Amino acid sequence: MDTKIGPVDACKPASNDVGCPPANGCVSTIQSACPSPATVAMGEATLGHHLARRLVEIGVEDVFAVPGDFNLTLLDHLIAEPGLRLVGCCNELNAGYAADGYARARGVGACAVTFTVGGLSLLNAIAGAYSENLPLICIVGGPNSNDFGTNRILHHTIGLPDFSQELRCFQTVTCYQAVVNNLEDAHEQIDTAISTALKESKPVYISISCNLAAIPHPTFSHEPVPFSLSPRLSNKMGLEAAVEAAAEFLNKAVKPVMVGGPKLRVSNASDAFVKLADASGYPLAVMPSAKGLVPEHHPHFVGTYWGAVSTSFCAEIVESADAYLFAGPIFNDYSSVGYSLLLKKEKAIIVQPDRVVIGNGPAFGCVLMKDFLRALAERLRRNSTAYENYHRIFVPEGHLLKCAPEEPLRVNVLFHHIQDMLSSETAVIAETGDSWFNCQKLKLPRGCGYEFQMQYGSIGWSVGATLGYAQAVPEKRVIACIGDGSFQVTAQDVSTMLRCGQKSIIFLINNGGYTIEVEIHDGPYNVIKNWNYTGLVDAIDNGSGKSWTMKVRCEEELVEAIQTAMGPKKDCLCFIEVIVHKDDTSKELLEWGSRVSAANSRSPNPQ
């Protein structure tokens, strides 16, 4: 890694992109004319102070934490930093999910827990962030430095005098691991870990011995100099060759299309993707996990491409094309609807963050997606044939069947009303389950945020993610769509939302079980104990007046609830329990579930 560090003023980026180089493409270097970094009073020249300042510098204002005896002194230093807020969570899993949601909005997130019992509870959330290419700074308070290398057995371990169990678990779900158990190299280890998270856009693990955070050391005697990370560069010859080959491939196609994938985020290439669509005239679609990364108000946007469960008329246009450019795709069993996409490799250009593959070959490495898309836009002939075909065949969705007075509420009616709530001042969080499919059909207005976790698909993720996202972007009102089964996994941190004064709207969709799993393979294990969900949130609120709850069973009650949440109760957390029939699902889930079930139940290959 080539990380150059310069004076504070020289290193301020011209853009708001966390961890990105200045907008002019230059990298700040040391300039002798600039003043030296401020000196820190020796009593404050501690590891804890340095770590706290580093977090503030990269854009972290909130650290999601669960205290434990190994991290308490470190938490004192995080609290003492004026630019940081410590957000205490109910459990480590939710702290990790909150850091995940925060990173989606801010570009980087952080969480702090205690050794092993805290770290292993956090691990599932860190794995999810790794799968979604999110930079998280995972901080663990570790054992006293004097205990390393001894034969002592410590609490919070599995009873062996080997303290590496937690480290070994984190090695597969983080891109860098730092075990800080002496002060001599602590500065280097912390800085390397944080800068690696920013460059790789993956979580990192930092374990800090519990007796080191408060000890002054000369290496921390100056305020940390802001990072200025050298940008990755494309191989110039490889880029030119890739663009030439792609332009030739696409310019001879009759009806080419473009499809954006989730790795547009990690490549910071959404703008370049849209500019390519502007220049080429091609229709642009997104894979389901890329919803929200491409503006849906674009004149050539044709919807979500998800095979058999795509939005209306999108699959027909994509799969009938004679050339398709996929930017940052992930083709797994879920995104491919049980490996049933009707795509042909020889028709595809696959653009990954640093690699381009055209048809069955050739392939070009060391070519950055953003550079490739920008250069390709200048080489393509305009061709709007595929979009014109879409425009000809497109038929607007029909009107919903009108509900009879006090008729039991249908899920499609619920999402029809959620659609009307969306604006540039809202963001949607969709939980794993039928909300995946219903939220895909929402049309996002300009500036409306959208997040869900498709690659990892951990039920319960949305509660913590809602907490973190709302904390990161307090000016937006988060609308979370959560199933009852998922909510039961992580419900406790509604408490933290209330403590933080958040004003999200949670739609708790109560259909009595794990509906997504019912459609893959049904059984009695998919039925859950019903809770009094509004009563639970009222109990958590405990009279503070920071929340408002309502159960709705019909459209009239839903309309009343939404009007109240958007009006008199707009400044508090609103929890609306929506009671629907257990078999009321989207048609897309029915189709998707049967195809995923077929993929899961394939017979073993002959031996």
GUTIGU-583747 format. One record per residue (C-alpha): residue number from 1; residue in one letter; x, y, z. Coordinates in steps of 0.1 Angstrom, whole numbers, plus 5000, padded with zeros to 4 digits. Layout:
{site NUM a {X Y Z}} ...
//
This chain:
{site 1 m {5000 5000 5000}} {site 2 d {5013 5034 4991}} {site 3 t {4999 5058 5017}} {site 4 k {5013 5093 5017}} {site 5 i {5007 5117 5046}} {site 6 g {5008 5154 5044}} {site 7 p {4999 5184 5066}} {site 8 v {4964 5187 5078}} {site 9 d {4954 5216 5054}} {site 10 a {4970 5200 5024}} {site 11 c {4952 5167 5029}} {site 12 k {4916 5180 5032}} {site 13 p {4898 5163 5003}} {site 14 a {4879 5185 4979}} {site 15 s {4850 5160 4979}} {site 16 n {4829 5145 5007}} {site 17 d {4838 5109 4997}} {site 18 v {4854 5093 5028}} {site 19 g {4888 5078 5022}} {site 20 c {4888 5091 4985}} {site 21 p {4916 5111 4970}} {site 22 p {4911 5148 4963}} {site 23 a {4887 5156 4934}} {site 24 n {4916 5169 4913}} {site 25 g {4931 5134 4913}} {site 26 c {4963 5145 4929}} {site 27 v {4978 5131 4961}} {site 28 s {4988 5154 4989}} {site 29 t {5025 5151 4998}} {site 30 i {5046 5167 5025}} {site 31 q {5050 5204 5020}} {site 32 s {5077 5221 5041}} {site 33 a {5058 5254 5040}} {site 34 c {5030 5240 5060}} {site 35 p {5030 5240 5098}} {site 36 s {5037 5209 5118}} {site 37 p {5008 5190 5134}} {site 38 a {4998 5203 5168}} {site 39 t {5016 5189 5198}} {site 40 v {4995 5169 5223}} {site 41 a {5000 5174 5260}} {site 42 m {5020 5145 5273}} {site 43 g {4992 5134 5296}} {site 44 e {4969 5131 5266}} {site 45 a {4994 5115 5242}} {site 46 t {4978 5082 5246}} {site 47 l {4968 5053 5223}} {site 48 g {4931 5059 5232}} {site 49 h {4933 5096 5222}} {site 50 h {4951 5087 5189}} {site 51 l {4925 5061 5180}} {site 52 a {4896 5085 5188}} {site 53 r {4912 5113 5167}} {site 54 r {4917 5089 5138}} {site 55 l {4881 5079 5138}} {site 56 v {4869 5115 5137}} {site 57 e {4894 5123 5109}} {site 58 i {4880 5096 5086}} {site 59 g {4844 5108 5091}} {site 60 v {4832 5086 5120}} {site 61 e {4811 5106 5145}} {site 62 d {4793 5076 5162}} {site 63 v {4809 5044 5176}} {site 64 f {4784 5016 5183}} {site 65 a {4795 4998 5215}} {site 66 v {4788 4973 5241}} {site 67 p {4809 4977 5273}} {site 68 g {4829 4949 5288}} {site 69 d {4857 4948 5314}} {site 70 f {4885 4946 5287}} {site 71 n {4873 4977 5268}} {site 72 l {4861 5001 5296}} {site 73 t {4893 5023 5297}} {site 74 l {4893 5025 5259}} {site 75 l {4857 5036 5259}} {site 76 d {4866 5064 5284}} {site 77 h {4889 5078 5257}} {site 78 l {4863 5075 5230}} {site 79 i {4838 5094 5252}} {site 80 a {4864 5121 5259}} {site 81 e {4868 5129 5222}} {site 82 p {4845 5159 5215}} {site 83 g {4839 5148 5179}} {site 84 l {4827 5113 5189}} {site 85 r {4795 5100 5203}} {site 86 l {4794 5066 5219}} {site 87 v {4762 5048 5211}} {site 88 g {4756 5020 5236}} {site 89 c {4738 4991 5220}} {site 90 c {4719 4962 5236}} {site 91 n {4741 4935 5221}} {site 92 e {4772 4931 5200}} {site 93 l {4753 4917 5169}} {site 94 n {4732 4949 5167}} {site 95 a {4763 4971 5173}} {site 96 g {4778 4955 5142}} {site 97 y {4746 4958 5122}} {site 98 a {4744 4995 5132}} {site 99 a {4780 5001 5121}} {site 100 d {4770 4984 5088}} {site 101 g {4741 5007 5083}} {site 102 y {4762 5037 5093}} {site 103 a {4789 5028 5067}} {site 104 r {4763 5026 5040}} {site 105 a {4754 5062 5046}} {site 106 r {4787 5077 5057}} {site 107 g {4813 5055 5038}} {site 108 v {4828 5041 5070}} {site 109 g {4816 5028 5104}} {site 110 a {4830 5017 5137}} {site 111 c {4820 4995 5166}} {site 112 a {4837 4986 5199}} {site 113 v {4832 4954 5220}} {site 114 t {4850 4933 5246}} {site 115 f {4873 4903 5241}} {site 116 t {4859 4870 5226}} {site 117 v {4824 4869 5242}} {site 118 g {4819 4903 5226}} {site 119 g {4840 4897 5195}} {site 120 l {4824 4864 5186}} {site 121 s {4789 4878 5191}} {site 122 l {4799 4906 5167}} {site 123 l {4814 4882 5141}} {site 124 n {4782 4876 5121}} {site 125 a {4776 4913 5115}} {site 126 i {4812 4918 5104}} {site 127 a {4809 4888 5080}} {site 128 g {4779 4905 5065}} {site 129 a {4798 4938 5061}} {site 130 y {4827 4920 5044}} {site 131 s {4803 4904 5019}} {site 132 e {4788 4938 5011}} {site 133 n {4823 4956 5008}} {site 134 l {4818 4980 5037}} {site 135 p {4847 4995 5056}} {site 136 l {4841 4989 5093}} {site 137 i {4866 4995 5121}} {site 138 c {4860 4967 5145}} {site 139 i {4877 4975 5178}} {site 140 v {4880 4949 5206}} {site 141 g {4893 4955 5241}} {site 142 g {4919 4927 5246}} {site 143 p {4937 4910 5275}} {site 144 n {4963 4928 5296}} {site 145 s {4996 4929 5276}} {site 146 n {5013 4910 5305}} {site 147 d {4992 4880 5299}} {site 148 f {5003 4873 5264}} {site 149 g {5028 4845 5262}} {site 150 t {5020 4832 5297}} {site 151 n {5002 4800 5306}} {site 152 r {4974 4818 5322}} {site 153 i {4937 4811 5316}} {site 154 l {4915 4841 5313}} {site 155 h {4878 4847 5316}} {site 156 h {4858 4854 5284}} {site 157 t {4878 4826 5267}} {site 158 i {4871 4789 5261}} {site 159 g {4894 4779 5290}} {site 160 l {4927 4775 5271}} {site 161 p {4958 4797 5276}} {site 162 d {4957 4806 5239}} {site 163 f {4943 4840 5232}} {site 164 s {4942 4837 5194}} {site 165 q {4908 4820 5190}} {site 166 e {4890 4854 5183}} {site 167 l {4918 4865 5160}} {site 168 r {4916 4833 5139}} {site 169 c {4878 4838 5136}} {site 170 f {4882 4873 5123}} {site 171 q {4909 4865 5099}} {site 172 t {4885 4852 5073}} {site 173 v {4860 4882 5075}} {site 174 t {4884 4911 5078}} {site 175 c {4910 4924 5054}} {site 176 y {4936 4933 5081}} {site 177 q {4941 4923 5117}} {site 178 a {4961 4943 5143}} {site 179 v {4967 4929 5178}} {site 180 v {4981 4958 5198}} {site 181 n {4998 4945 5229}} {site 182 n {5027 4969 5231}} {site 183 l {5030 5007 5226}} {site 184 e {5061 5007 5204}} {site 185 d {5042 4997 5173}} {site 186 a {5007 5006 5183}} {site 187 h {5007 5039 5162}} {site 188 e {5018 5020 5131}} {site 189 q {4994 4991 5136}} {site 190 i {4963 5013 5141}} {site 191 d {4971 5036 5112}} {site 192 t {4978 5006 5089}} {site 193 a {4945 4989 5099}} {site 194 i {4923 5020 5093}} {site 195 s {4940 5030 5060}} {site 196 t {4936 4994 5048}} {site 197 a {4899 4994 5056}} {site 198 l {4895 5026 5035}} {site 199 k {4915 5013 5006}} {site 200 e {4901 4978 5005}} {site 201 s {4865 4988 5015}} {site 202 k {4863 4959 5039}} {site 203 p {4862 4955 5077}} {site 204 v {4894 4955 5098}} {site 205 y {4900 4940 5133}} {site 206 i {4919 4960 5159}} {site 207 s {4925 4943 5193}} {site 208 i {4939 4967 5220}} {site 209 s {4952 4954 5253}} {site 210 c {4931 4967 5282}} {site 211 n {4960 4983 5300}} {site 212 l {4974 5003 5271}} {site 213 a {4947 5028 5262}} {site 214 a {4955 5053 5289}} {site 215 i {4993 5052 5289}} {site 216 p {5011 5082 5273}} {site 217 h {5038 5074 5247}} {site 218 p {5060 5096 5225}} {site 219 t {5046 5082 5193}} {site 220 f {5013 5099 5201}} {site 221 s {5028 5133 5210}} {site 222 h {5014 5150 5179}} {site 223 e {4979 5151 5166}} {site 224 p {4974 5124 5139}} {site 225 v {4981 5138 5104}} {site 226 p {4951 5131 5082}} {site 227 f {4954 5103 5057}} {site 228 s {4958 5111 5021}} {site 229 l {4955 5078 5003}} {site 230 s {4971 5073 4969}} {site 231 p {4944 5065 4944}} {site 232 r {4945 5032 4926}} {site 233 l {4954 5037 4889}} {site 234 s {4945 5017 4859}} {site 235 n {4972 5002 4837}} {site 236 k {4971 5027 4808}} {site 237 m {4978 5002 4780}} {site 238 g {4953 4977 4795}} {site 239 l {4926 5004 4798}} {site 240 e {4930 5014 4762}} {site 241 a {4929 4978 4750}} {site 242 a {4899 4970 4771}} {site 243 v {4880 5001 4759}} {site 244 e {4888 4994 4723}} {site 245 a {4877 4958 4725}} {site 246 a {4845 4967 4744}} {site 247 a {4836 4995 4720}} {site 248 e {4840 4972 4690}} {site 249 f {4819 4945 4707}} {site 250 l {4791 4970 4716}} {site 251 n {4791 4991 4685}} {site 252 k {4783 4962 4663}} {site 253 a {4754 4951 4685}} {site 254 v {4718 4959 4674}} {site 255 k {4701 4963 4709}} {site 256 p {4727 4965 4737}} {site 257 v {4717 4971 4773}} {site 258 m {4735 4981 4806}} {site 259 v {4729 4965 4840}} {site 260 g {4744 4979 4873}} {site 261 g {4755 4956 4901}} {site 262 p {4763 4961 4938}} {site 263 k {4800 4966 4932}} {site 264 l {4793 5000 4917}} {site 265 r {4794 5012 4953}} {site 266 v {4829 4999 4962}} {site 267 s {4842 5011 4928}} {site 268 n {4826 5046 4934}} {site 269 a {4815 5042 4898}} {site 270 s {4777 5051 4899}} {site 271 d {4782 5085 4882}} {site 272 a {4804 5070 4855}} {site 273 f {4778 5043 4849}} {site 274 v {4751 5069 4845}} {site 275 k {4772 5090 4822}} {site 276 l {4778 5060 4800}} {site 277 a {4741 5055 4797}} {site 278 d {4737 5092 4788}} {site 279 a {4763 5089 4761}} {site 280 s {4752 5056 4747}} {site 281 g {4714 5058 4748}} {site 282 y {4713 5022 4761}} {site 283 p {4685 5013 4786}} {site 284 l {4699 5009 4821}} {site 285 a {4687 4984 4847}} {site 286 v {4700 4974 4881}} {site 287 m {4705 4940 4898}} {site 288 p {4684 4938 4929}} {site 289 s {4713 4944 4953}} {site 290 a {4722 4976 4933}} {site 291 k {4689 4993 4938}} {site 292 g {4695 5028 4951}} {site 293 l {4730 5030 4935}} {site 294 v {4715 5043 4902}} {site 295 p {4690 5071 4899}} {site 296 e {4656 5057 4890}} {site 297 h {4645 5090 4875}} {site 298 h {4669 5086 4847}} {site 299 p {4650 5088 4814}} {site 300 h {4663 5054 4802}} {site 301 f {4659 5035 4835}} {site 302 v {4639 5003 4829}} {site 303 g {4638 4987 4864}} {site 304 t {4653 4958 4883}} {site 305 y {4668 4928 4864}} {site 306 w {4662 4898 4886}} {site 307 g {4655 4870 4861}} {site 308 a {4620 4856 4864}} {site 309 v {4611 4881 4892}} {site 310 s {4623 4912 4875}} {site 311 t {4602 4944 4875}} {site 312 s {4577 4946 4846}} {site 313 f {4592 4942 4811}} {site 314 c {4628 4946 4823}} {site 315 a {4638 4909 4819}} {site 316 e {4624 4908 4784}} {site 317 i {4646 4937 4773}} {site 318 v {4677 4925 4790}} {site 319 e {4675 4888 4781}} {site 320 s {4665 4896 4744}} {site 321 a {4695 4919 4740}} {site 322 d {4724 4908 4717}} {site 323 a {4749 4925 4741}} {site 324 y {4748 4934 4777}} {site 325 l {4773 4952 4799}} {site 326 f {4771 4943 4836}} {site 327 a {4790 4967 4859}} {site 328 g {4799 4952 4892}} {site 329 p {4776 4922 4893}} {site 330 i {4774 4894 4918}} {site 331 f {4758 4863 4904}} {site 332 n {4748 4840 4933}} {site 333 d {4719 4816 4937}} {site 334 y {4697 4843 4951}} {site 335 s {4704 4870 4925}} {site 336 s {4702 4845 4897}} {site 337 v {4669 4831 4910}} {site 338 g {4683 4796 4915}} {site 339 y {4707 4798 4886}} {site 340 s {4679 4804 4861}} {site 341 l {4689 4836 4844}} {site 342 l {4686 4835 4806}} {site 343 l {4719 4851 4798}} {site 344 k {4747 4839 4775}} {site 345 k {4783 4845 4784}} {site 346 e {4794 4852 4749}} {site 347 k {4770 4882 4748}} {site 348 a {4782 4898 4781}} {site 349 i {4808 4923 4791}} {site 350 i {4815 4918 4828}} {site 351 v {4831 4948 4844}} {site 352 q {4844 4942 4879}} {site 353 p {4861 4968 4902}} {site 354 d {4895 4961 4886}} {site 355 r {4889 4937 4857}} {site 356 v {4870 4936 4824}} {site 357 v {4860 4904 4806}} {site 358 i {4845 4905 4772}} {site 359 g {4824 4875 4761}} {site 360 n {4843 4843 4764}} {site 361 g {4875 4864 4762}} {site 362 p {4897 4884 4762}} {site 363 a {4901 4896 4798}} {site 364 f {4919 4927 4810}} {site 365 g {4933 4931 4845}} {site 366 c {4944 4963 4864}} {site 367 v {4916 4982 4847}} {site 368 l {4895 5002 4872}} {site 369 m {4857 5002 4866}} {site 370 k {4853 5040 4869}} {site 371 d {4881 5047 4844}} {site 372 f {4868 5020 4820}} {site 373 l {4832 5033 4820}} {site 374 r {4843 5070 4815}} {site 375 a {4866 5061 4786}} {site 376 l {4840 5038 4770}} {site 377 a {4814 5066 4770}} {site 378 e {4836 5085 4745}} {site 379 r {4839 5055 4721}} {site 380 l {4803 5043 4718}} {site 381 r {4779 5052 4690}} {site 382 r {4745 5062 4703}} {site 383 n {4720 5033 4701}} {site 384 s {4686 5036 4717}} {site 385 t {4671 5006 4700}} {site 386 a {4666 4985 4731}} {site 387 y {4651 5014 4750}} {site 388 e {4627 5021 4722}} {site 389 n {4617 4984 4723}} {site 390 y {4610 4988 4760}} {site 391 h {4590 5019 4755}} {site 392 r {4569 5002 4729}} {site 393 i {4560 4971 4750}} {site 394 f {4558 4988 4784}} {site 395 v {4523 4988 4799}} {site 396 p {4518 5007 4832}} {site 397 e {4509 4986 4861}} {site 398 g {4472 4982 4867}} {site 399 h {4453 4997 4895}} {site 400 l {4450 4978 4927}} {site 401 l {4417 4962 4935}} {site 402 k {4399 4986 4957}} {site 403 c {4395 4974 4993}} {site 404 a {4361 4970 5007}} {site 405 p {4354 4989 5040}} {site 406 e {4373 4972 5068}} {site 407 e {4385 4945 5045}} {site 408 p {4417 4928 5059}} {site 409 l {4447 4946 5047}} {site 410 r {4467 4932 5017}} {site 411 v {4505 4936 5015}} {site 412 n {4503 4952 4980}} {site 413 v {4480 4979 4994}} {site 414 l {4505 4985 5022}} {site 415 f {4534 4991 4997}} {site 416 h {4511 5013 4975}} {site 417 h {4508 5036 5005}} {site 418 i {4545 5034 5013}} {site 419 q {4553 5045 4978}} {site 420 d {4534 5077 4984}} {site 421 m {4556 5084 5015}} {site 422 l {4589 5085 4996}} {site 423 s {4608 5117 4989}} {site 424 s {4643 5130 4989}} {site 425 e {4641 5133 5027}} {site 426 t {4635 5096 5032}} {site 427 a {4654 5063 5030}} {site 428 v {4641 5027 5028}} {site 429 i {4656 4998 5047}} {site 430 a {4643 4964 5035}} {site 431 e {4647 4933 5057}} {site 432 t {4654 4899 5043}} {site 433 g {4621 4883 5033}} {site 434 d {4592 4894 5012}} {site 435 s {4601 4930 5018}} {site 436 w {4630 4923 4994}} {site 437 f {4605 4918 4966}} {site 438 n {4579 4944 4976}} {site 439 c {4605 4971 4981}} {site 440 q {4622 4964 4947}} {site 441 k {4589 4976 4931}} {site 442 l {4591 5009 4949}} {site 443 k {4600 5038 4926}} {site 444 l {4627 5058 4943}} {site 445 p {4624 5096 4939}} {site 446 r {4656 5116 4934}} {site 447 g {4677 5116 4966}} {site 448 c {4657 5088 4983}} {site 449 g {4681 5063 5000}} {site 450 y {4677 5025 4997}} {site 451 e {4695 4997 5014}} {site 452 f {4692 4960 5019}} {site 453 q {4716 4931 5025}} {site 454 m {4713 4906 4997}} {site 455 q {4746 4887 4995}} {site 456 y {4746 4877 5032}} {site 457 g {4709 4878 5038}} {site 458 s {4710 4877 5076}} {site 459 i {4675 4880 5091}} {site 460 g {4673 4907 5118}} {site 461 w {4700 4929 5100}} {site 462 s {4675 4957 5094}} {site 463 v {4669 4967 5130}} {site 464 g {4706 4975 5137}} {site 465 a {4710 4989 5102}} {site 466 t {4681 5012 5107}} {site 467 l {4697 5024 5139}} {site 468 g {4730 5030 5122}} {site 469 y {4717 5046 5091}} {site 470 a {4694 5070 5109}} {site 471 q {4723 5080 5132}} {site 472 a {4745 5087 5102}} {site 473 v {4719 5107 5083}} {site 474 p {4696 5124 5108}} {site 475 e {4682 5147 5082}} {site 476 k {4665 5117 5065}} {site 477 r {4636 5098 5079}} {site 478 v {4642 5061 5076}} {site 479 i {4613 5039 5066}} {site 480 a {4621 5003 5076}} {site 481 c {4600 4973 5064}} {site 482 i {4606 4944 5087}} {site 483 g {4590 4910 5090}} {site 484 d {4579 4897 5124}} {site 485 g {4603 4867 5123}} {site 486 s {4633 4890 5116}} {site 487 f {4622 4915 5142}} {site 488 q {4622 4889 5169}} {site 489 v {4660 4883 5163}} {site 490 t {4671 4918 5170}} {site 491 a {4642 4938 5185}} {site 492 q {4661 4950 5216}} {site 493 d {4678 4979 5199}} {site 494 v {4646 4998 5193}} {site 495 s {4656 5009 5228}} {site 496 t {4688 5024 5214}} {site 497 m {4668 5042 5187}} {site 498 l {4647 5058 5214}} {site 499 r {4678 5068 5235}} {site 500 c {4692 5085 5204}} {site 501 g {4660 5104 5197}} {site 502 q {4656 5089 5163}} {site 503 k {4624 5094 5143}} {site 504 s {4623 5064 5119}} {site 505 i {4591 5047 5108}} {site 506 i {4591 5010 5113}} {site 507 f {4565 4989 5095}} {site 508 l {4563 4956 5113}} {site 509 i {4547 4931 5089}} {site 510 n {4531 4905 5111}} {site 511 n {4522 4874 5091}} {site 512 g {4530 4848 5117}} {site 513 g {4563 4834 5106}} {site 514 y {4593 4831 5083}} {site 515 t {4574 4837 5050}} {site 516 i {4605 4836 5028}} {site 517 e {4614 4802 5041}} {site 518 v {4578 4790 5038}} {site 519 e {4581 4796 5000}} {site 520 i {4614 4777 4998}} {site 521 h {4605 4748 5020}} {site 522 d {4576 4748 5045}} {site 523 g {4575 4731 5079}} {site 524 p {4564 4738 5115}} {site 525 y {4597 4755 5122}} {site 526 n {4586 4784 5101}} {site 527 v {4558 4793 5125}} {site 528 i {4567 4816 5153}} {site 529 k {4551 4827 5186}} {site 530 n {4531 4858 5180}} {site 531 w {4541 4888 5202}} {site 532 n {4522 4919 5211}} {site 533 y {4547 4940 5191}} {site 534 t {4532 4974 5198}} {site 535 g {4530 4965 5235}} {site 536 l {4567 4955 5234}} {site 537 v {4577 4989 5219}} {site 538 d {4555 5007 5244}} {site 539 a {4572 4988 5272}} {site 540 i {4606 4997 5259}} {site 541 d {4596 5033 5256}} {site 542 n {4585 5031 5293}} {site 543 g {4566 5064 5293}} {site 544 s {4594 5085 5278}} {site 545 g {4570 5098 5251}} {site 546 k {4597 5092 5224}} {site 547 s {4576 5066 5204}} {site 548 w {4542 5062 5190}} {site 549 t {4527 5028 5181}} {site 550 m {4496 5015 5163}} {site 551 k {4482 4982 5151}} {site 552 v {4465 4983 5117}} {site 553 r {4443 4956 5102}} {site 554 c {4426 4974 5073}} {site 555 e {4434 5002 5048}} {site 556 e {4414 5028 5067}} {site 557 e {4436 5022 5098}} {site 558 l {4468 5022 5077}} {site 559 v {4459 5056 5062}} {site 560 e {4452 5070 5096}} {site 561 a {4485 5056 5109}} {site 562 i {4506 5070 5081}} {site 563 q {4489 5104 5084}} {site 564 t {4497 5105 5121}} {site 565 a {4533 5093 5116}} {site 566 m {4539 5119 5089}} {site 567 g {4521 5147 5108}} {site 568 p {4516 5150 5146}} {site 569 k {4542 5123 5154}} {site 570 k {4568 5132 5128}} {site 571 d {4594 5140 5154}} {site 572 c {4593 5106 5172}} {site 573 l {4599 5070 5164}} {site 574 c {4567 5055 5149}} {site 575 f {4561 5018 5150}} {site 576 i {4532 5005 5129}} {site 577 e {4523 4968 5132}} {site 578 v {4506 4957 5100}} {site 579 i {4486 4925 5105}} {site 580 v {4483 4905 5072}} {site 581 h {4473 4870 5062}} {site 582 k {4501 4844 5065}} {site 583 d {4498 4835 5028}} {site 584 d {4497 4871 5016}} {site 585 t {4530 4873 4996}} {site 586 s {4542 4889 4965}} {site 587 k {4540 4869 4933}} {site 588 e {4578 4874 4929}} {site 589 l {4585 4856 4962}} {site 590 l {4563 4827 4951}} {site 591 e {4583 4824 4918}} {site 592 w {4617 4830 4934}} {site 593 g {4610 4806 4963}} {site 594 s {4601 4777 4940}} {site 595 r {4633 4782 4919}} {site 596 v {4656 4785 4948}} {site 597 s {4640 4754 4963}} {site 598 a {4647 4736 4931}} {site 599 a {4684 4747 4932}} {site 600 n {4687 4737 4968}} {site 601 s {4673 4702 4962}} {site 602 r {4694 4692 4932}} {site 603 s {4705 4655 4935}} {site 604 p {4742 4648 4941}} {site 605 n {4763 4644 4910}} {site 606 p {4771 4608 4901}} {site 607 q {4802 4595 4919}} 
//
